[in-house]
Amino acid sequence: MSLSVCLVDRPSPFRAELQSALEQRGTSVQLWDDPFAALASAAALHADIVAVGEGDEVTAASLLRVLERRGPSARLYRITSDLAEAPLPTRSQRVPRSFGAAAVAAALLREAGASEEAFSCDVGGQQLGQLLIWLRDRSATGVLVLQAEGYERELALIMGMPVHARSTQPGERLGAIALKQGLVQPSQLDAALVHARAGSTALGRALIDLGFIEASALFELLARQLREQVEAACAGGPYKARFRADPGIAAQSDLYPLHPMSALLGAAQRVAPSSLAPALERAAARAIVERATSPAVVGWLRSIGISLDLKPTSLGALRTSLSAQGAGADGKPSADGLIVALLSAGMRLGEAPRAPGAAPSLPPPAGASMLRVLEARPAFKPPVAHAPALPAPRDDLQRALHAALGRTEAPPVAPESEPISPALRGLYVVHKSCRDPFAVIGIPHAATQAEIDLAYCARLEALDKACDESTGDTVALRKLELRRAFDRAHAILTQRNAAEIEVHKTEVQVGRASSAAAEPPAKAPLTALEPAVAAELEPLVRKAAWHEVIAWLELKYPGGNSLPPGLALLYAIALKEAPPDAARSPLAAQADRLGVRAVSELLGVGDDTAIALVVAKRALRKRQLEWQKEPPKRVSITLMLIALVIGAAVGLAISKQSISLPW
């Protein structure tokens, strides 16, 4: 059964394109120019999806509000070009018009189950650029996995722009790139790797902790790592590609946006000019059979002051046209590099002309892999009809993402060269790799509430100053992420201090009223344990970071309420094991009672039984993980040698003394 869409929008080319895109996806579309006419005809009340286009904001909001009351099963959308309009009704979502009709149609039909969520396909050598351009045109958001013989790459995409990468190639890892850039020495890298393994932290965080690099340098290093990995992926292949949609990828990955055309240009610039120029001269007479007219390609070229001239019919004429527009001058890319990037993005050439009886031309050498785009290739075939796009923005984070990455004419700036101040780079990198709320605010664990408030205000002031000194497209998004992190850390620490004060007041009142019977503490409900939590807590417990365990549990379960039995027992152990300056928790004085309750729930006995009491006391007895570690080998060898020397001396003393026997 096909879905029905009621589209309320004034006649325009966009409405016609959106109607065509929706009908191609197998939906029935009803068009209305006037919102009141659509409401009077009751067409909008029975549609599966209702999309209200541009017009009077008050009228649109009124229509959506009426539909929420009278059409509870319909999905409601507001199509607009202004992301900062007045708030919408509760069930309505905003869809940006600027993304194009195809992306808007995919966003409208996503939650209704009419769009593809994932696909897999084969990508030939040097053809990854065409797939990335296709995903960029459709604002696809998710993870693209590329499998080749002997290695694997993974690209995180937001609105079709790679923002994070992972590779199994040793030369593309962070340490190798840091050595290549001369930021660290081999001995420093070895020390950082040892520190990272011992503390279960990332290599970048270890480099900062040991003082080998600054936080702003780590920002540039991570951005350069992304660019090198994507450029290497574009120059390689073939791949087995898999894509899965993941709208929440922005909250999981770092953000270093890289336009696909910038990556293709970087891959083209890796080819030696001595090999590139002669190859293009030999192919100058070949005809252009298909041009790269993708909106992503055209917008990228326009941002650097180059227009894609449709008149040239041969590669040589196009090369002359690009040179006439200033390619290679005033900081613009060279004409040869642009031609290779355009060929990688989808432009195709015809067969090379040759005389009758002449031998065919040899393919480019294996070392110049990007030159293989000069070969005659079949046209790119999209793997699916509709790629998953970023859904309509639902909160300030999604709106900031759209504002930062939604423009088709994004400047082709390398991620490491984005105009962001060193202070903002440092704050962004440090907060991304930090879990402890004390470290996020930048205060010791024994800080008072006044010190917490002062540090929080200082962080906000430093953030505002760093953002004012930056002009990059992602400044607003990074500021939003940092502000959220600071607010969350300040709220956690304030809540803990307030609860600690209340516990202290209660203890004082109980001490003064010694004759009164002490009331038993209120029991927090215990629920079933979630096994997935163990994977996050395991590294913290393994390194005995008890204050981080406390902070993690109180962040997920504020005030210690609704703790599962297993986590409640772990929480009680952490309160007992944590240093005095770290155990700043409202339940620190009730760790024993909490442990008894947790054990009683796990064993299925009453919390007043001897079984629960004995087992809980044994579990809560201090037993540091460091006690289980073996002593160093040199200590063991020294003890053995001392024992042997003492034994030999005693034996020698006994052997020299004569012993007389009575018989």
N, C-alpha and C positions, 0 to 999 in steps of 0.2 A: 504494500500500500504506500503510495507516494505521499510526501508531506505537502501541506498547503501553506503558502506564504502570502500574507497580506502586506503589500508594500505601499506605504503612504508617503509619496514624495512628489514634488513638482516635476513636470516633464523636463528631461535633460539627457545629454549623452550618457552621463553616469548611470541614470536610471535604466536606460536601454541596455547598457552593458551588464548591469547587475541582473536585470531580468533574464538576459541571455545566459549568464553564468549560472543562475539558479535553475533555469529550465534544462540546461545541459546536465545538471546533477539529478535530474528526474523528479523535480518538484513542480507543482502547479502554482502559478503566480497570478495574483489579482492586484491590479494597479488602481490606485485612487489618488486624485490630486488634492482633494479636500479632506482633512481629518474628520470633520463632522459628517460628511457624506458617507465615509466608510463606517462610522459608528451608527448612523441612521439605518444603513442597509443591513446591519448585523453581520456583515461579511467578516469583520475583524473579530467578532465574538466566537466564531467557529473555526478560525484558522489555527494551525499548529504553531506558526511563527508570525509575529507582527513586528514590522520594522518601520519606524517613523523617521522620515528624512528631515532635511533642514527646513526651517521655517520659524514661526513664532515659538519661542521657548516656553511661554506660558501655555499656549495651546497644545504643544506636544506633551508637556508634563501632565496636563489635564486629561488628555486622551489616554496616556499610559496609566494614570491613576484609576480612571474608570475601567479600563481593561483588566486591571489587577482585581477589581472587585467583582466584575461580571464575567470575566473569562479566566478563571483560576488555572486552567491547564495550558494556556498559551505561553510561549516564550517571547518576551518583550525586549526589543532593542531600540536604541536611539542612534541613528546614523548622523554623525556630525563631524565637522572639521575642527571644532574648538574643544580641546580636551579639558578646559578649565571652566566649563559651563556650570550652571547651578546644579545642585544635587538632584539625582533622579529618584523616582519611587523605589521602594525596597527591592522588587523583583526585576527591575529594568536594568539593562546593561548598555554601556556606551561602546559603539563601534566607530573607529576613526575612518572617515571617508577618504582621507589622503592615501590610504594603502592601496587603493584601486579596487575595481569591481570584483576581481577574482578572489582577492584576500578577504574582502567583506563577505562574499558569498560563503567562503569556507568557514569564516567565524560564525555566521548565522546558523549554519547547518552542523557545526561541530557537536554541540551537546545534544542535538536531536539524532545523532548517530548516522548522518548522511555523508560524512566525509571520511576519507581514509586516515587511519591512525598510524600506519607504519607501512614500509615497503622494503623490498630487497631487490638488487639488480647487479649486473656485471658492469664494471666501468673499465674501459680499455685504457691502454697507456696514454698518458697526457690528455685524458678526457675528463678528469675530475673537475676541471674548471667549468665545463658546461653544466655539470650537475650542480655545482655551487651557485652558478648564476641562476639556474632554474629555481633553486630553493630560495635565493634572495628575492626573485620576482614574486614569490608567493609568501614571503614573510614567514617561512617555516621555522618553527621553534622546537628543538629537541636535540637528539644525539645521533650523530652519523658515525658509524663504525666502519672502518676500512681494513679489510684483511687481505694481506698479500703473502707471498711465499716466504715464511720465516719471520714475519713481523706483523704488527697490528698498530693502527692509529685510531684515535677516537677524537672527534671534533664536537664540541658543544656549540650549538647555533642558537642565536636569539634573533628572530626576524630575518633569518637567512645570513646573518653575519657571524663568522666564527669568533668566539670570545674566550675560548679555553680549549686546550689540546692536551692529549696524552699519547705517548709513543713508547714502544718497547725497544726502539733503536737506542743503543748506548750513547751514540754521538749526539742525540737530540735531547738528552736529559739535562737537568739544570746544572749539575756540576760540570759536565763537559762544556756547556756553553759559557759558564763562568770562567773556566780555564782559557777557552778560546778568546774571550774578550779581555783577558788579562786582569780580571777583577780580584782573583785569588791566586795563591800559589798552590802547587800540589800538596805541600805539607799542611797548609791551612784547610784544604778540601778534605784531606784524610782526617784531620782533627774534627772537622764539622760533621763528617759522616759518623764517627765514633760517638760524638755528642748526641746526634740525632737518634741513633739506635738505642743509646742508653736511656734517653728521655722520652722515647716514642714520639718524637716531634718531626716536623718536616725539615728538609735540608735548609730551606730558606730561613726558617726561624732559628735554626742552629747557627747559621752564618751571622745573623744579627746578634744573637745572645753572646757569641764569642767575640764580637766586635770586629769581625773581618770586613763587613760591608755595612753601609748605612741602609736604613729602610727605604729611602728614595731610590737607591741603587738596585735594591731587590725588585722594586716595582718595574724599573726599566729592564731588568734581567728577565723577569717573568713575561713581560710583553714581547721581548725579543725572542724568547723561547717559542711563544705561540707563532710568531711570524715565520721563524725558520722551519717549524714543523709543518705549517700549512704550505709554505713554498715548496718544501721537499715532497709533500704529498701531491701537489699539483704537477710536479716534474716526474713523478714516478707512476707506477701502475704496471700491469692491470690489478684491479681490486675486486673483491667481493664486498659490495656495499650493503649495509643495513641501516635503516633510519627508523627511529621510534620517537613519537611525539612526547614531549615532556614540558608542559607549560610552566612548571616550577623550577626550571633549570637556572633561572636568574638567582634564586636563593641558594643554590648549591655550588655555583662556580664563581671564580673571579671574573672580572669584567674587563677585557682588553679587546674592544671591537676592531675587527680587521675586515675591510671590504674585500670581497672575492677578487675584484679586478686589481686591487693593490697587491694581493698575494700572487696573482698571475704575472703581474709586471715584475715583481721581485724574482720570481722563478725565471722569467725571460732574461733579466739582467745578470743572472748567473752564467749565461752562455758567454764565452769569450768573444769580444768584438771581432777578432781575427777570423772566427768561424762563422759568426752571424752575418756580417756584411756580404761576404762572397755568396753565401747560400741564398740570401734575398735577391742579390743581383742575378743569379742564375734563374730564379723563379719570377723575375720581373714580368715576363710575357704571359704568365699563366692567368687565366680568367678567374674572376671572383664569381662563384656560382651561388653563394649564400652569404648574406651579410649578418653581422652581429647587431641586431636591432632591439635587443632586450632592453626594457626600461632601466634595469640596473646598470647596463653597460653605457647607455646613452647618458644617463644622469651622472655617472662617474666621469665620463669624458667632458661633459659640460662643466663640471666643477673644476677642471684643470684648464679650461679655456679652449677645448678642442671640440669641434663639431664633426660628426661622422658624415662626411660628404658621400652622397649616394651616386654621384655622377661617375667616378672612376670605375672602369670595368675590368681593370687588370691590377695586379699587385704592385707593379711599378708606378702606375698612375696614382694609386692610393698612397704609396710611399712619398711621392712628390707632393700630394695634397697635404699630408701631415707635416711635412717639412715647411711648406708655405705658411702653415698656421703657427709656426714658432716652436714645433716639437724639437726638443733638445736645447732650447735657449730659455733664459730667464727661469731656470729651475724646473722646467717642464721635462718630462721623460723624453728620451730619444725616439725618433720615428721608428727605428728598427725594433726597439723594445715594445713599443705600442702595437706594432704589427703582430709580433709573436703573441702578445697578450690577447689581442683580438682573435687571432686564430685559435688560441686555447679556449676562448669564451664562446666559440660557435661559428665564426666565419670560416667558410670552406673555399678551397681552390679547386679548379678543374685539373684534369690530367695535364702533365707537362707535354708540350708539343715536341715531336722528334721526327727526324727524317725517316722515310721508308727504309726498312732494313737495319736501322741503327739499333744498337743494344739499349735496353731501358736503363735509365739512370739509377745509380746505386743509392740505397737509403743512407741517411746521415749516419755518422759513426755512433757507436753506443754511448760514448762519453758525452756527446751533445744531444741528450735525450729530448730537450724541448724543441729542437729543430725538426723532430718528427711530425710536428703539427703542420709542416709544409706538405706532407704526403696527402694524396687524395683519400678522403675518409667518408663514410656514410654519414647522413644527417643524424643529429642527436635525437633519440627517441625518449620522451619522458617515461619514467618507470611506472607512474600511475597518472590518472587523469587530474587529480587534485591533491596537492601536498598539504599537510596540516599547517595551519597558520597560527600565529599567536592569537589567543582569544581576546575578546573585548576587554579593555582595562576595567578592573573591578576595584582597585585601590590606588593609593598614591604611588606605590612602587611600579605598578604596571603602567600608569600614566607617564611616569618619569622615563620608563623604558621606551615607550612610544615616542616621546618627545626627543629622546637622545638618538634613537636608531631608526626612526620611521621615515626620515627624509631620504628621498631618492638621490639627492645631489650631495651626499655626505662627502666632505673633503677627503681626498686620498692621503690621509696622514697615517704614518706608521704608528702602531700602538705605543711604542716606546717614545715617540716624538710628540705625543698629544700635549698641547700647552696646558699642563697641570703643574702647579707649584710643587717644589720638593716637599714642603710641609704636608700638603694634601696626599701626595704619594706615600709618604711615610705613615701617616695615620691610616690610610686605607689598607696597606699591606699588613701592618701590625694588628689591626683589629680583626682582619680576616683569619689570622692564625692564632688568635687568643680566645680562651674559654673562661678563664678566671675573671669574674666581675671586678675584683680588686685591681687586676692588671689592666683591664679595659679603662678604668677610671684613672689608674696610675697612682695608687696609694698602697701603703702596707696593710697587712691584715689586722693590725691592732689600731687602726684609725678610728677616731670618734666620728659621731654624726656631723659635727661642724666641719671636720676635715674632709669628710666625704662630700658635703655640699660645696665646699670651696673647690675641691678638685674637679667636681662635675661642672661647675660654672667655668673653670679655667679651660676644660676640654671644649666646651661649647664656644667659648671665645676664640680659642685657637682654631677651631673648625671654621668659624665664620671668616676669620682673617685669611686662612689658607684658601677658602673658596673664592674670596674676593680677589685674590692674586692669580686665579686660574681662569682660563677662557675656553677650556675644552668642551666638547659636546656632552660629555658624561659627568660634568661637574655636579649638576643638580642631582643626578642619580647617586653618585658617590656620597654626596652630602646627606642625602636621605638615609642611605644605609648606615653611615656613621652615626647620625643623630639617633636612629633607632637603637643601635648598639649601646650608646651612652645612656639613653633613657632607660633601657632595660636593666643595665648594670646598676644605675642609681636607684631604681625602684627595688631591686633585689636587696641591695645593701641597706636601704632605708627600712624596708620591711623587717629585715633580720634584727636591726638595732631596736626598732620599736617593740618587737616581740620579746627581745631580751630584757628590755626595761620592764615590760609587764610581768615577766617571770620573776624578776628581782623584787618588784613590789609585792607580788603574791607571797614570796618567801618571807619577806619582812613582816607582812600581816600575820602569817601563820606563826612566826616566831613570837610575836607580841601576844597573840591569843593562844597561849600554850594550853590553856584548859579546854579550849574548844576542840571538838573532834575534827581531824583533818578529812576533808572530802576527797574521795578518790578522783584522780585525773580523768577528764573526759576522754573517752575512747574514740579515736579516729577510725572510720570504717576502712576495713582492709579488703582488697579485691584480689582477683587472680593475677599472677605474675605474667608480664609480657616478656617472652624469651628474646625478642629483638633488642631489648635494652641492654642485655649482657654484652653485646658486641661493642657498645659505646663505653661501658664502665670498665671492661676488662683491662685496657691499657692504663687507666687511672689507678686501679687497685694494684696492678702489677708493679707500678713504680711508687706505691704507697703515697699517692697524692691525695690524702684524705680530705684536705680542705676543698680540693676541686670536686671530689665525690659529693661532699655536702652541698656545694654550690650547684652542681648539676641536678641533684635530687630536689633541692628546694626550688630550682627554676622550673622543673617539670611538675612538681607537686608543691605548690606554695604553702608554707606553714606546716609541711609534713602531713597534710591531710590526704586521705584516700591512698595511702601507700600500700602496695601489695605486700604480702607477708615476707617474701624474700627480700624485697627492697627495704622493708621496714627493719629487718634484721641487719642488713648491710648499712643502713643509715645509723642504727645504734652503734654498730662497730666503728664506723667512721667518727662518730662523736666521741667515742672513748679513745680512739687511736690518735686523733688529730692533736697537734700541739695546742697548748693553752691559748695562744694568740689567734689560732685558726678556728677553734671551736666556738665561734660567736653565733650560736644558734639558739632559737627560743626553746628547743627541746633538749638542750645540752644537759640540764639538770634532771631530765626524765629519761636518759638513755637506758637505764636499767629497766624501768617499767616498759618502755617501748620494746626492748629486746625480749622481755618475758611474754608480752602480748604477741609478738611476731612468732616466737617459738610455739606458743600454745595454738596459734592458728595453723602453723605448719604441721604439728603433730596431732591436731584434733583433740586436744585436752583442754581443760579449764586453765585460766591463767593464774589460779590460786593453788594449783597442784604442785607437788614436790618435783614431778618430772619436768614441768615447764621451768621451774625455778632453777633446778640443778643444770639443765642443758643450757639455759640462757646465761647463767653465770660462767659456765665453761666457755661458751662462745664469745662472751664479752671480755674475757681475760685478755689483757694486753699481750699481743703476740706479733711483734713487728715482722714484716716480711724479710727484713735484713738478717734476722736470726737464722733463716733457712739457707742463706747463701754460704757456700764453701769458702774457707779462708784462702788467701792467695797461695800458690804453690811454693813460693819461697818461704812463707811462714811455716808451712807443713814440713818442708825439708829441714829448716832450721831446728824445729822442735824434735824431729827424728834424730838429727845429729847430736843435739844436746842429750837426749835420752841415751843414745849409744855411748857417748863419752862418760856419762855418770855411771852407767852399768859397767863399763870396762874398768873404771876406777875402783868401784866397789869390789868387783871380782878380783882385781889385782891386789887390793888390800887384804882380802880374805886369803888368797893363795900364799902370801908371804908370812902369815901368822901360823904358828904351829898350834894345833889343837890336841890336847891330851884327853884321852878317853878313860873313864874310870875302870874299865875292864881290861 
